Each structure stands twice: as C-alpha cells, then as structure tokens.
C-alpha cells in the first residue's frame, strides 16, 4: 500500500503542469527559466521579505543547472530578480 501511495505522489509531482511554468511568491510570479545570450539560468529559489505585516519585496535567484553551494560566490553566471510585493 505504501508503495502505491508513493508512486501516485511521485507521478502527481512529476506531471503537474504548474511546476513547469512559474513559481509564485506572494503576488509575484517568477519564470522557471531566465534566458541569457549563451545559456539559460534556472530558478534556484525565491523568497518574500516582510516588515511587520507589510510585504516589501520578492526576490528570485537564478543559477546554472549544475552548481554547488560553494560555487555560488565564484565567477559563474547568476541573476537576482526583484519585484515590488506591495
């Protein structure tokens, strides 16, 4: 029974069309891919900064596909995209 539930959850996660288009934080949607001249960057994470109860800013971090946490500060292509959340 556990195996069937696991396979069902895996299929729902993999074939859900919402994962392919955008990631929504607050009221702001971030595209999954950020095109560059020579390559594409993939959305690695997004977050929302609040000041008390006011939504201040949403940011998304785009990085190359195969990158380790130690390599983020090195000379690799990256992009930080911000949007007003309020």
SENU-716924 format. One record per residue: residue in one letter; z, x, y of N, C-alpha, C, O, CB in turn. Coordinates in steps of 0.2 Angstrom, whole numbers, padded with zeros to 4 digits, always signed. Atoms other than C-alpha are relative to their C-alpha. Glycine has a CB too. Example, Ala and Ser with C-alpha at 12.3 -4.5 7.8 and 13.67 -1.06 7.14 Angstrom:
BEGIN
a+0000+0004-0006+0039+0062-0022+0000+0004+0006+0003+0009+0005+0006-0005+0000 s-0001-0004-0006+0036+0068-0005+0003-0004+0005+0004-0001+0011-0007+0002+0002 
//
This chain:
BEGIN
x+0000+0004-0006+0000+0000+0000+0000+0004+0006-0004+0003+0011+0006-0005+0000 x+0000-0004-0006+0004+0014+0012-0006+0003+0001-0008+0005+0007+0006+0005-0001 x+0006-0003-0001-0012+0022+0009-0005-0004+0003-0009-0002+0007-0003+0003-0007 x+0005+0005-0003-0022+0006+0013+0002-0001+0007-0003-0001+0011+0001-0006-0004 x-0002+0001-0007-0012+0004+0029-0002+0006+0004-0005+0006+0010+0007-0001+0001 x+0002-0006-0004-0015+0022+0034-0008+0001+0001-0010+0002+0006+0002+0007-0004 x+0007+0000+0000-0034+0021+0030-0002-0005+0006-0007-0004+0009-0003-0001-0006 x+0002+0005-0005-0035+0005+0041+0001+0002+0007-0003+0002+0011+0004-0007-0002 x-0002-0003-0006-0026+0013+0055-0005+0005+0003-0007+0006+0008+0007+0002+0001 x+0004-0005-0001-0037+0028+0054-0007-0002+0002-0010+0000+0007-0001+0005-0006 x+0006+0003-0001-0053+0018+0054+0000-0004+0007-0005-0003+0011-0002-0005-0005 x-0001+0004-0006-0047+0007+0069+0000+0005+0006-0003+0004+0011+0006-0004+0000 x+0000-0005-0005-0043+0023+0079-0007+0004+0001-0009+0005+0006+0005+0005-0002 x+0006-0004-0001-0059+0032+0075-0006-0004+0002-0010-0002+0006-0002+0003-0007 x+0006+0004-0002-0071+0017+0078+0001-0004+0005-0003-0009+0006-0002-0004-0006 x-0001+0004-0006-0063+0009+0093-0005+0003+0005-0004+0008+0007+0008+0001+0002 x+0004-0002-0005-0076+0009+0106+0003+0002+0007+0000+0005+0011-0005-0005+0002 x-0004-0002-0006-0063+0011+0120+0001+0007+0001+0002+0010+0007+0006-0004+0001 x-0001-0007-0001-0060+0029+0116-0006+0004+0003-0004+0009+0006+0002+0003-0007 x+0005-0004-0002-0077+0034+0120-0002+0000+0007-0006+0004+0010-0006-0002-0004 x+0002+0001-0006-0079+0028+0137+0004+0003+0006+0002+0007+0010-0001-0007+0002 x-0004-0002-0006-0065+0031+0149+0008+0000-0003+0010-0003-0008-0001-0004+0006 x-0007+0000+0001-0046+0034+0150+0003-0003+0006+0001+0000+0011+0003+0007-0002 x-0003+0003-0006-0036+0023+0161+0007+0002+0001+0011+0001-0003-0001-0008-0001 x-0006-0002-0003-0021+0029+0171+0002-0005+0006-0002-0004+0011+0001+0007+0001 x-0001+0004-0005-0013+0016+0182-0006-0005+0001-0008-0009-0003+0001+0004+0007 x+0006+0003-0002-0028+0008+0191-0007+0004+0000-0012+0002+0001+0000-0004+0006 x+0005-0005+0000-0039+0023+0189-0003+0002-0007+0001+0003-0011+0002+0007+0004 x+0003-0001+0007-0052+0026+0175-0003+0007+0001-0007+0009+0006-0005-0005-0002 x+0003-0006+0001-0057+0044+0170-0005+0000-0005-0003-0002-0011+0006+0006-0001 x+0005-0001+0005-0073+0048+0161+0002+0005-0005+0006+0009-0004-0007+0002+0003 x-0002-0004+0006-0071+0056+0144-0003+0007+0001+0000+0012-0001-0002-0003-0006 x+0004-0007-0001-0084+0070+0149-0002+0001+0007-0004-0004+0011-0006+0000-0005 x+0002-0002-0007-0087+0079+0165-0005+0005+0000-0004+0011-0002+0007+0003+0004 x+0006-0005+0001-0104+0087+0166+0000+0005+0005+0002+0004+0011-0007-0004+0000 x+0001-0006-0004-0107+0104+0173-0007+0002+0000-0011-0001-0004+0005+0006-0001 x+0007-0003+0000-0123+0114+0176-0002+0003-0007-0007+0001-0009-0001+0005+0005 x+0002-0004+0006-0122+0124+0160+0004-0003-0006+0002-0001-0012+0002+0007+0001 x-0004+0003+0006-0109+0114+0149+0003-0006+0002+0002-0009+0008+0005+0006-0002 x-0004+0006-0001-0098+0099+0148+0008+0002-0001+0009+0005-0005-0002-0006-0004 x-0007-0001+0001-0079+0098+0150+0002-0007-0002+0000-0012-0001+0003+0002+0007 x-0003+0006+0004-0068+0086+0140+0006-0002+0003+0010+0003+0005+0000+0001-0007 x-0006+0002-0003-0054+0076+0147+0006+0002-0005+0006+0000-0010+0001-0007+0001 x-0006-0002+0004-0038+0085+0141+0006-0004+0001+0010-0004-0004+0001+0007+0001 x-0006+0004-0001-0025+0074+0149+0000-0003+0007-0004+0000+0011+0006+0005-0001 x+0000+0003-0006-0021+0063+0163+0007-0003+0002+0011-0004-0003-0005-0006+0001 x-0006+0002-0001-0006+0058+0172+0001-0004+0007-0004-0004+0011+0005+0005+0000 x-0002+0004-0006+0002+0047+0186+0006+0003+0004+0011+0003+0000+0000-0008-0001 x-0006-0002-0004+0014+0053+0200+0002-0006+0004-0002-0009+0008-0002+0006+0004 x-0004+0005-0004+0026+0041+0207+0005+0002+0004+0008+0007+0003+0003-0006-0005 x-0006-0002-0005+0038+0042+0222+0004-0007+0000+0001-0012+0003-0003+0002+0007 x-0004+0006+0001+0051+0029+0218-0004-0005-0004-0006-0004-0010+0003-0003+0006 x+0004+0006+0003+0041+0013+0214-0007+0000+0002-0011-0004+0000+0003-0006+0001 x+0007-0001-0003+0025+0019+0224-0004+0004-0005-0002+0010-0006+0000+0002+0007 x+0005-0004+0003+0010+0025+0214-0003+0005+0005-0006+0002+0010-0005-0004-0004 x+0002-0005-0005+0005+0041+0223-0007+0002-0001-0012+0001+0002+0005+0005+0001 x+0006-0003+0002-0009+0050+0214-0001+0000-0008+0004+0001-0011-0001+0007+0003 x+0002-0001+0007-0018+0050+0197-0004+0006+0000-0009+0008+0004-0004-0006-0003 x+0004-0007+0001-0025+0067+0191-0002+0000-0008+0001-0002-0012+0004+0006+0002 x+0003-0001+0006-0036+0071+0176-0002+0008-0001-0005+0010+0004-0005-0004-0002 x+0002-0007+0002-0038+0089+0168-0005+0000-0005-0005-0002-0010+0006+0004-0002 x+0006-0001+0004-0055+0093+0161+0000+0008-0002+0000+0012+0002-0006-0002+0004 x+0000-0007+0003-0056+0109+0150-0006+0000-0005-0008-0005-0008+0006+0002-0003 x+0005-0001+0006-0069+0116+0137+0003-0003-0006+0009-0004-0007-0002+0007-0001 x-0002+0003+0006-0068+0109+0120+0005+0004-0004+0011+0002-0006-0006-0002-0004 x-0005-0004+0005-0060+0123+0110+0003+0005+0005+0001+0011+0006-0005+0004-0005 x-0004-0005-0004-0047+0131+0121+0008-0001-0002+0010-0006-0003-0001-0002+0008 x-0007+0000+0001-0029+0136+0118+0004-0001+0006+0001+0001+0012+0002+0006-0004 x-0005+0001-0005-0014+0133+0129+0001+0006+0004+0001+0006+0010+0006-0003-0002 x+0000-0006-0004-0013+0151+0133-0006+0002+0004-0005+0007+0008+0002+0006-0005 x+0007-0001-0003-0031+0152+0139-0001-0004+0006-0006-0002+0010-0005+0000-0005 x+0001+0004-0005-0029+0139+0152-0001+0004+0007-0005+0002+0011+0005-0006+0001 x+0000-0004-0007-0025+0151+0167-0005+0006+0000-0005+0009+0005+0007+0003+0001 x+0005-0005+0000-0038+0163+0162-0007-0002+0003-0007-0008+0005-0002+0003-0007 x+0006+0002-0003-0056+0163+0168-0004-0004-0004-0009-0002-0007-0004+0007+0002 x+0004+0005+0004-0063+0148+0159-0001-0006+0005+0002-0007+0010+0004-0003-0006 x+0001+0006-0004-0071+0133+0167+0005-0006-0001+0007-0007-0006-0007-0003-0002 x-0005+0006+0000-0059+0119+0172-0001-0004+0006-0004-0002+0011+0007+0003-0001 x+0000+0004-0006-0058+0105+0184+0005-0005+0000+0007-0008-0005-0007-0004+0000 x-0005+0004-0001-0044+0095+0190-0002-0006+0005-0004-0004+0011+0006+0003+0003 x+0002+0006-0004-0049+0077+0197+0006-0004+0002+0010-0006-0003-0006-0004-0004 x-0005+0004-0003-0038+0067+0208-0002-0006+0003-0008-0006+0006+0005+0004+0004 x+0002+0007-0003-0038+0049+0214+0006-0003+0003+0011-0002+0000-0004-0004-0005 x-0005+0003-0003-0028+0039+0225+0002-0006-0005-0002-0010-0006-0002-0003+0007 x-0003+0005+0005-0017+0027+0214+0002-0006+0004+0003-0011+0001+0005+0003-0004 x-0003+0005-0004-0010+0016+0228-0005-0004+0003-0003-0009+0006+0005+0002+0004 
//
